[in-house]
Amino acid sequence: MFNLLIFTLVGAGAQLVDGALGMAFGVTATTLLLLSGVGPAHASAAVHLAEVGTTLVSGASHWRFRNIDWKVVLRLGVPGAVGAFLGATVPSGLSTEAAEPVTAGILLAIGVYVALRFSVRPPAIAHARTSPHTAKFLSPLGFFGGFVDASGGGGWGPITTSTLLSRGKTAPRTVIGSVSASEFLVAVAASVGFLFGLGHESLGNLVIVAGLALGGAIAAPLAAWLVSRVPATLLGTAVGGVIVLTNAHKLAGTFGISGAAVAVLYLGIVAAWAALLVVSWKRSRLTRAEESGSLGPIAGPTPPTLREVTDSAAGGRAI
């Protein structure tokens, strides 16, 4: 019972971040399971089985708050499901672990770009609620994201969300909602692949699966609500910072950076991220003030009303 409670809390925390930023459930949960001694394949299988439930609730919640473009869901999710099935069934010799440093470096650069783009100079189309991207662009992205996600224990959100946000053509809430909804297809396909590859062994951690799924299902509606309320500039900057911090951690481990050096690295990243979040917050407040008219021009004479003009033309007196 205690283990179930622990994994429920982990699932809730991971889904709160994942549903609000479009990434981190798989990475967070898989890392925890690996630290507890679960093998990589079995950890990934347990996480993806749990994600079948969490992504279903998350997708429904994002739909409820109008955060989804269904064209993106299909064009991204169906190829992603194919890639996830293959990633779950390919031989271990084709593992993507060797390519992790390269992928982490690319994602880190994308994360820096996203954070700067949405804080310093946000795209003018950042509020577009539908995406102009075609299947020619989304399908390869979905396939690659699904394959990496299933074979590496996570990666769907960082790859797809960061790439779509870096294009600056769709509102962050729509990107995050669509990616979260399409992840349901990826999770189902990966789970089926693990059943083929590992047999009933993939169902051996039912307490872990139940805990992660329960916690994720509880937190999903709250995360979807947050996405619909947070300003686009602040949301994009937050996602960029998470991408940078996550992949900096991977690269530090790859190159053996530890101790005081890695602490200084993390502090520098967090400090820069916090500064950009402040800039984004101030920009979002300024934008809201301009839209509400509170910062409109106050100099110059007040234009006459229609009644004043009519009375003046009739030789009357304006009241």
C-alpha positions as a printed Julia matrix, in Angstrom:
319×3 Matrix{Float64}:
   0.0     0.0     0.0
   2.87    2.37    0.85
   4.56    1.69   -2.5
   1.3     2.39   -4.31
   1.02    5.75   -2.53
   4.62    6.67   -3.39
   4.21    5.88   -7.1
   0.85    7.68   -7.13
   2.55   10.84   -5.87
   5.34   10.39   -8.43
   2.78    9.94  -11.2
   0.86   13.05  -10.1
   4.01   15.19  -10.02
   5.3    13.9   -13.34
   1.93   14.4   -15.06
   1.53   17.88  -13.65
   4.79   18.87  -15.34
   4.09   16.83  -18.48
   0.54   18.1   -18.98
   1.54   21.71  -18.35
   4.76   21.76  -20.4
   4.23   18.92  -22.88
   7.08   16.72  -21.62
   8.83   15.01  -18.69
   6.44   12.22  -17.57
   8.38    9.44  -19.26
  11.8    10.82  -18.4
  10.9    11.47  -14.76
   9.17    8.15  -14.13
  11.74    6.07  -16.04
  14.63    7.69  -14.15
  12.97    6.88  -10.83
  12.41    3.25  -11.79
  16.0     2.84  -12.97
  17.27    4.23   -9.67
  15.1     1.71   -7.82
  16.78   -1.17   -9.67
  14.26   -1.89  -12.43
  15.83   -2.82  -15.79
  15.63   -0.3   -18.66
  13.26   -2.34  -20.83
  10.94   -3.21  -17.95
  10.99    0.38  -16.67
  10.05    1.71  -20.11
   7.31   -0.91  -20.43
   5.82    0.02  -17.03
   5.9     3.74  -17.84
   4.23    3.31  -21.23
   1.52    1.08  -19.77
   0.82    3.76  -17.17
   0.81    6.42  -19.89
  -2.08    4.68  -21.65
  -4.29    5.85  -18.79
  -2.63    9.19  -18.06
  -2.52   10.33  -21.7
  -6.17    9.38  -22.22
  -7.25   11.57  -19.3
  -4.77   14.27  -20.3
  -6.04   14.35  -23.88
  -9.65   14.55  -22.74
  -8.76   17.36  -20.34
  -6.92   19.36  -23.0
  -9.9    18.88  -25.33
 -12.19   20.18  -22.59
 -10.11   23.37  -22.33
  -9.79   23.74  -26.14
  -6.04   23.18  -26.28
  -6.08   20.7   -29.2
  -5.73   20.85  -32.98
  -6.97   17.42  -34.08
  -5.14   17.58  -37.42
  -1.87   17.78  -35.51
  -2.93   14.89  -33.27
  -3.52   12.57  -36.24
  -0.57   13.7   -38.38
   1.8    13.44  -35.42
   0.28   10.59  -33.42
  -0.27    7.92  -36.09
   3.35    7.94  -37.38
   4.44    8.25  -33.76
   2.55    5.07  -32.92
   4.32    3.23  -35.75
   7.7     4.47  -34.54
   6.88    3.56  -30.93
   5.88    0.0   -31.86
   9.14   -0.48  -33.74
  11.12    1.13  -30.93
   9.61   -1.3   -28.43
  10.28   -4.41  -30.52
  13.66   -3.78  -32.19
  16.66   -5.76  -30.95
  18.71   -4.17  -28.18
  21.59   -3.77  -30.63
  19.65   -0.95  -32.27
  19.3     0.98  -29.01
  19.43    4.74  -29.31
  21.7     5.1   -26.26
  24.76    5.75  -28.42
  22.99    8.68  -30.07
  21.82   10.24  -26.79
  24.63   12.84  -26.54
  23.94   14.08  -30.07
  20.19   14.2   -29.48
  20.72   15.94  -26.13
  22.97   18.54  -27.74
  20.43   19.28  -30.47
  17.57   19.53  -27.97
  19.63   21.78  -25.7
  20.21   24.19  -28.59
  16.49   24.09  -29.43
  15.64   24.73  -25.78
  17.86   27.84  -25.69
  16.24   29.07  -28.89
  12.7    28.48  -27.6
  13.39   30.22  -24.27
  14.92   33.26  -25.97
  12.3    33.38  -28.71
   9.32   33.49  -26.37
  10.88   35.84  -23.81
  13.0    38.35  -25.72
  11.17   38.46  -29.05
   8.03   36.3   -29.08
   6.66   35.34  -32.49
   3.72   37.42  -33.65
   1.74   34.26  -34.41
   2.29   32.73  -30.97
  -1.46   32.88  -30.27
  -2.59   30.93  -33.36
  -4.95   28.2   -32.17
  -4.54   25.99  -35.27
  -1.29   24.77  -36.78
  -0.29   25.37  -40.42
   2.1    22.38  -40.44
   1.39   19.66  -42.97
   1.76   15.9   -42.73
   5.01   16.17  -44.71
   6.57   17.9   -41.71
   4.66   16.3   -38.82
   4.81   12.64  -39.88
   8.63   12.22  -39.85
   8.78   14.18  -36.61
   6.17   11.93  -35.02
   7.85    8.72  -36.24
  11.25    9.77  -34.9
   9.79   10.96  -31.58
   7.83    7.74  -31.09
  10.82    5.52  -31.88
  13.13    7.38  -29.49
  10.45    7.46  -26.81
   9.87    3.7   -26.78
  13.47    2.6   -27.27
  15.0     5.1   -24.85
  12.33    5.29  -22.13
  11.26    8.84  -22.95
  11.62   11.59  -25.49
   8.24   12.1   -27.16
   7.55   15.44  -25.49
  11.06   16.95  -25.66
  11.42   16.12  -29.36
   7.95   17.02  -30.64
   7.01   19.88  -28.32
  10.36   21.64  -28.6
  10.43   21.31  -32.41
   6.91   22.67  -32.87
   7.46   25.53  -30.45
  10.74   26.48  -32.15
   8.8    27.02  -35.38
   6.77   29.77  -33.68
   3.67   29.18  -35.81
   1.29   27.75  -33.22
   0.17   28.82  -29.74
   2.09   26.96  -26.99
  -1.18   25.78  -25.4
  -2.21   24.19  -28.72
   1.19   22.55  -29.19
   1.2    21.12  -25.67
  -2.42   19.96  -25.82
  -2.02   18.32  -29.25
   1.24   16.61  -28.3
  -0.3    15.33  -25.06
  -3.35   13.95  -26.87
  -1.31   12.28  -29.62
   0.85   10.63  -26.97
  -2.07    8.32  -26.18
  -1.56    6.62  -29.57
   2.18    6.38  -28.91
   1.67    4.88  -25.45
  -0.79    2.24  -26.74
   1.49    1.23  -29.62
   4.56    1.06  -27.38
   2.7    -1.05  -24.81
   1.61   -3.5   -27.51
   5.21   -3.62  -28.76
   6.51   -4.4   -25.28
   3.94   -7.17  -24.91
   5.3    -8.69  -28.11
   8.92   -8.18  -27.12
   8.83   -8.98  -23.4
   5.69  -11.08  -23.13
   3.96  -11.11  -19.75
   7.15   -9.85  -18.1
   6.13   -6.35  -19.15
   3.13   -6.67  -16.8
   5.28   -7.64  -13.81
   5.22   -4.21  -12.16
   1.48   -3.72  -11.78
   1.83   -1.75   -8.53
   4.14    0.71  -10.31
   1.84    0.93  -13.32
  -1.26    1.42  -11.16
   0.4     4.08   -9.01
   1.79    6.09  -11.92
  -1.51    5.85  -13.83
  -3.64    6.87  -10.84
  -1.46    9.84   -9.94
  -1.24   10.97  -13.55
  -5.0    10.74  -14.05
  -5.6    12.88  -10.95
  -3.16   15.61  -12.02
  -4.03   15.72  -15.76
  -7.13   17.99  -15.54
  -5.26   20.52  -13.38
  -2.34   20.6   -15.83
  -4.66   21.15  -18.8
  -6.39   24.0   -16.95
  -3.04   25.65  -16.22
  -2.06   25.52  -19.9
  -5.26   27.33  -20.86
  -4.53   30.13  -18.38
  -0.76   30.74  -18.58
   0.31   33.43  -21.12
   1.98   32.16  -24.3
   5.26   33.99  -23.66
   5.59   32.61  -20.12
   4.6    29.1   -21.2
   7.09   29.0   -24.09
   9.92   30.29  -21.88
   9.12   27.71  -19.19
   9.2    24.87  -21.73
  12.51   26.1   -23.14
  14.07   26.15  -19.68
  12.94   22.6   -18.92
  14.42   21.4   -22.21
  17.75   23.08  -21.49
  17.98   21.84  -17.9
  17.04   18.25  -18.79
  19.51   17.91  -21.65
  22.29   19.74  -19.8
  21.96   17.03  -17.16
  22.32   14.33  -19.83
  25.37   15.97  -21.39
  27.01   16.5   -17.99
  26.69   12.79  -17.29
  28.02   11.88  -20.74
  31.14   14.03  -20.37
  31.74   13.12  -16.73
  31.09   16.58  -15.29
  30.31   16.3   -11.6
  30.79   17.9    -8.2
  31.2    21.67   -7.96
  31.44   22.09  -11.74
  28.02   20.6   -12.4
  26.54   22.59   -9.49
  27.84   25.84  -11.01
  26.46   24.77  -14.39
  22.98   24.13  -12.99
  22.98   27.37  -10.98
  23.93   29.34  -14.1
  21.15   27.73  -16.13
  18.54   28.28  -13.41
  19.61   31.92  -12.93
  19.38   32.65  -16.68
  16.06   30.8   -16.88
  14.64   32.79  -13.96
  15.71   36.06  -15.59
  13.98   35.12  -18.85
  10.84   34.1   -16.96
  10.76   37.55  -15.33
  11.1    39.18  -18.76
   8.29   36.98  -20.1
   6.07   37.77  -17.13
   6.56   41.52  -17.53
   5.92   41.26  -21.26
   2.7    39.29  -20.68
   1.46   41.9   -18.18
   2.24   44.69  -20.64
   0.41   42.84  -23.41
  -2.65   42.3   -21.23
  -2.67   45.96  -20.22
  -2.5    47.05  -23.86
  -5.3    44.67  -24.84
  -7.52   45.92  -22.01
  -6.89   49.51  -23.06
  -5.44   50.64  -19.74
  -2.29   51.83  -21.51
  -4.12   53.53  -24.36
  -3.34   57.14  -25.3
  -4.71   59.67  -22.84
  -3.35   62.89  -24.4
  -5.39   65.09  -26.72
  -9.0    66.21  -26.64
 -11.75   63.7   -26.1
 -13.64   63.12  -29.35
 -17.22   64.41  -29.27
 -20.08   62.01  -28.91
 -22.72   61.56  -31.59
 -25.26   63.44  -29.47
 -22.9    66.41  -29.06
 -22.32   66.6   -32.8
 -26.06   66.43  -33.51
 -26.91   69.09  -30.94
 -24.16   71.37  -32.24
 -25.39   71.03  -35.82
 -28.93   71.92  -34.68
 -27.71   74.94  -32.81
 -28.6    73.29  -29.54
 -26.63   72.77  -26.4
 -24.79   69.55  -25.65
 -25.81   67.97  -22.38
